[in-house]
Amino acid sequence: MISHHRYLSSQKWNAFISSMPFNLPTEVIGYSVLKQPIYAHSLGNGPIKVLIWSQMHGNESTTTRALLDVFDFLFQPSGKRLLEALTLMIVPQLNPDGADAYTRQNANGVDLNRDALDLTQPESFALEALFKRFIPNFCFNLHGQRSIFSAGKNGKPATLSFLSPAANQERGITDARTKAMQLIACIHKSLQEYIPGQIGRYDDTFNPNCVGDRFTSLGVPTVLYESGHHGLDYDRNFTKEVTVKAIISGLQSIASRDYLKQSIDDYNLIPQNSEDYVDLIIQNIEIRSEGHVYKNQELAIQYTEKKVGDEVHFIPICVDFAEKIDCLAHQVLTADEVFHEPYVDYTRGRTIEIS
């Protein structure tokens, strides 16, 4: 399986921005490890300031792609009215080196979302300096999540997930957390007609090294967005569309103050994420493993992503087998539909070919 859309290099993103029919106000807020500029775009002149950043993990491109449509919306009449209430500062690719390499980490092998306190990396320092200079009233921290998550135990795939990060080890409900929870509840309500039962809530264990936790601890309501999976949409095109709706909904709720109509209880009713999915289950297969033969088995497959040129290839990995696999799958096939011969020599974590 190959995706032509998941790979979004800095060069490809810059080409998209250059081709837009309007000029985005642009500044350089810093430089990456490999000396690439990190761009930010300021829009609006309203009193409420919202800081948005995406792709701090270079292999999480769905939310960055969604920002193209958000920019387009903001230059329409309804978007321009929104910008009378808001001032936005948007950083589409905080980690351009990771985006080019299609890696979670930056060029030094550091996860930028674990560098909020130490600020050892130039990308981390650039975001911190922007935060201090811009002094936002709200933050949107945009990410992508793996296909393993369900919205609640054995629920539907989590196409979107949200989190109001904790501000301290006690996970207390501070004023900033309350506002973020209310805002997430408002976004959740607005998306039910598009993805009913497909929105999850992340665990809120406090980690002071995570950017969202740090900014919340500083008193700024911060919403973590996670763009997830839907059906067999490994290009994440459907997910991108609902992510656009979620970002715009969040901005509209801030501008109108509609989020204040929601409660903490509304947020807590969102089901917590559970790791219940594999990508594929192959049924009625014969497994040969360590000298033993197991008939009529189910084989669980998880895809791992690998950049090949300007594409992302999804490599199937055997992760488990049993007479009945105790997990859900995005696709279920029989051995005859997958293999020329209805058996596979099995080793845990073995890469296989699926034609």
HURAKA-V393265 format. One record per residue. RES is the residue in one small letter. SS is DSSP state (hx for helix, st for strand, lp for the rest). PHI is phi in whole degrees, 0 to 359 (none if undefined). NEAR is the number of other C-alpha atoms within 12 Angstrom. Layout:
BEGIN
res;ss;phi;near
RES;SS;PHI;NEAR
RES;SS;PHI;NEAR
END
This chain:
BEGIN
res;ss;phi;near
m;lp;none;22
i;st;229;24
s;st;246;24
h;lp;266;22
h;lp;251;30
r;lp;289;40
y;lp;275;38
l;lp;227;41
s;lp;286;37
s;hx;296;33
q;hx;294;20
k;hx;294;22
w;hx;296;31
n;hx;298;24
a;hx;293;13
f;hx;300;25
i;hx;297;27
s;hx;295;16
s;lp;273;14
m;lp;289;16
p;lp;281;13
f;lp;214;16
n;lp;264;16
l;lp;270;27
p;lp;301;19
t;st;229;20
e;st;221;18
v;st;261;26
i;st;262;31
g;st;166;28
y;st;226;27
s;lp;284;34
v;lp;305;27
l;lp;269;21
k;lp;68;17
q;lp;276;27
p;st;292;27
i;st;254;38
y;st;263;33
a;st;227;31
h;st;235;28
s;st;256;31
l;st;225;33
g;lp;92;28
n;lp;219;18
g;lp;281;23
p;lp;285;19
i;st;262;29
k;st;255;33
v;st;235;40
l;st;261;39
i;st;234;44
w;st;223;47
s;st;223;43
q;lp;53;51
m;lp;289;47
h;lp;258;42
g;lp;296;41
n;lp;265;41
e;lp;243;46
s;lp;259;49
t;hx;299;46
t;hx;290;49
t;hx;294;52
r;hx;300;41
a;hx;297;40
l;hx;297;36
l;hx;302;34
d;hx;289;27
v;hx;295;34
f;hx;302;34
d;hx;300;25
f;hx;299;25
l;hx;292;30
f;lp;264;22
q;lp;270;16
p;hx;306;12
s;hx;293;17
g;hx;290;26
k;hx;296;23
r;hx;295;22
l;hx;298;32
l;lp;287;32
e;lp;285;23
a;lp;260;25
l;st;237;32
t;st;241;33
l;st;254;41
m;st;237;40
i;st;241;43
v;st;248;43
p;lp;290;48
q;lp;225;50
l;lp;290;52
n;lp;238;52
p;hx;296;46
d;hx;294;37
g;hx;294;36
a;hx;297;39
d;hx;294;37
a;hx;274;31
y;lp;55;33
t;lp;234;32
r;lp;295;32
q;lp;275;32
n;lp;275;38
a;lp;292;29
n;lp;268;20
g;lp;76;21
v;lp;254;27
d;lp;281;30
l;hx;296;41
n;hx;275;41
r;hx;233;27
d;lp;231;30
a;lp;289;32
l;lp;269;23
d;lp;285;20
l;lp;50;23
t;lp;279;23
q;lp;247;32
p;hx;297;32
e;hx;293;45
s;hx;296;37
f;hx;296;28
a;hx;297;34
l;hx;292;45
e;hx;299;33
a;hx;295;19
l;hx;295;31
f;hx;302;34
k;hx;291;16
r;hx;283;14
f;hx;283;25
i;lp;52;25
p;lp;288;31
n;lp;270;33
f;st;217;40
c;st;230;48
f;st;245;46
n;st;253;45
l;st;262;46
h;st;223;39
g;st;233;37
q;lp;237;36
r;lp;289;33
s;lp;278;43
i;lp;278;34
f;st;268;40
s;st;247;39
a;st;273;35
g;lp;92;28
k;lp;301;24
n;lp;59;25
g;lp;272;27
k;lp;290;33
p;st;303;43
a;lp;279;43
t;lp;287;47
l;st;224;54
s;st;224;48
f;st;224;48
l;st;208;44
s;st;264;48
p;lp;299;47
a;lp;289;40
a;lp;255;34
n;lp;200;26
q;lp;301;16
e;lp;283;14
r;lp;55;22
g;lp;292;20
i;lp;267;26
t;lp;282;25
d;hx;299;21
a;hx;296;33
r;hx;296;38
t;hx;301;35
k;hx;296;37
a;hx;295;46
m;hx;298;41
q;hx;298;38
l;hx;294;46
i;hx;297;50
a;hx;299;40
c;hx;292;37
i;hx;298;42
h;hx;304;42
k;hx;298;31
s;hx;290;27
l;hx;260;29
q;lp;297;20
e;lp;287;14
y;lp;262;22
i;lp;223;31
p;lp;298;23
g;lp;72;30
q;lp;240;38
i;st;240;47
g;st;248;42
r;st;233;39
y;lp;282;34
d;lp;298;23
d;lp;254;30
t;lp;304;20
f;lp;284;25
n;lp;222;26
p;lp;295;26
n;lp;277;27
c;lp;275;31
v;hx;297;39
g;hx;299;50
d;hx;296;40
r;hx;295;35
f;hx;295;40
t;hx;296;43
s;hx;295;32
l;lp;274;28
g;lp;95;27
v;lp;253;34
p;st;302;40
t;st;235;45
v;st;248;48
l;st;272;45
y;st;260;49
e;st;232;41
s;st;276;47
g;lp;249;45
h;lp;242;40
h;lp;212;38
g;lp;57;29
l;lp;253;24
d;lp;276;26
y;lp;285;34
d;lp;286;32
r;lp;61;34
n;hx;287;27
f;hx;296;27
t;hx;301;42
k;hx;300;38
e;hx;297;31
v;hx;286;40
t;hx;294;43
v;hx;303;33
k;hx;299;33
a;hx;292;43
i;hx;292;47
i;hx;296;34
s;hx;300;30
g;hx;298;42
l;hx;294;44
q;hx;295;31
s;hx;293;33
i;hx;293;38
a;hx;298;30
s;hx;273;21
r;lp;65;20
d;hx;296;23
y;hx;299;30
l;hx;292;21
k;hx;280;23
q;lp;266;26
s;lp;236;24
i;hx;300;26
d;hx;299;17
d;hx;298;24
y;hx;294;33
n;hx;291;25
l;lp;284;22
i;lp;293;38
p;lp;295;33
q;st;285;31
n;st;299;36
s;st;224;29
e;st;273;28
d;lp;246;28
y;st;247;37
v;st;247;38
d;lp;283;38
l;st;210;36
i;st;242;37
i;st;256;41
q;st;261;32
n;st;56;30
i;st;246;33
e;st;260;28
i;st;255;32
r;st;247;21
s;st;216;18
e;lp;52;11
g;lp;83;10
h;st;251;13
v;st;242;17
y;st;240;23
k;st;265;22
n;st;52;23
q;st;261;27
e;st;251;35
l;st;246;49
a;st;267;43
i;st;239;39
q;st;241;34
y;st;273;34
t;st;248;27
e;st;264;27
k;st;221;23
k;st;283;27
v;st;230;19
g;lp;64;16
d;lp;257;22
e;st;236;23
v;st;249;30
h;st;262;23
f;st;257;28
i;st;264;26
p;st;286;29
i;st;239;27
c;st;288;31
v;st;242;28
d;st;190;27
f;st;212;36
a;st;190;25
e;lp;298;20
k;lp;217;19
i;lp;289;25
d;lp;268;18
c;lp;197;31
l;st;263;32
a;st;221;35
h;lp;284;30
q;lp;210;28
v;st;235;26
l;st;230;23
t;st;268;24
a;hx;301;28
d;hx;295;19
e;hx;281;19
v;hx;246;25
f;lp;248;20
h;lp;289;14
e;lp;241;16
p;lp;279;25
y;st;214;28
v;st;215;35
d;st;286;24
y;lp;254;30
t;lp;223;20
r;lp;306;21
g;lp;80;20
r;lp;280;22
t;st;281;21
i;lp;232;26
e;lp;257;17
i;lp;235;23
s;lp;271;12
END
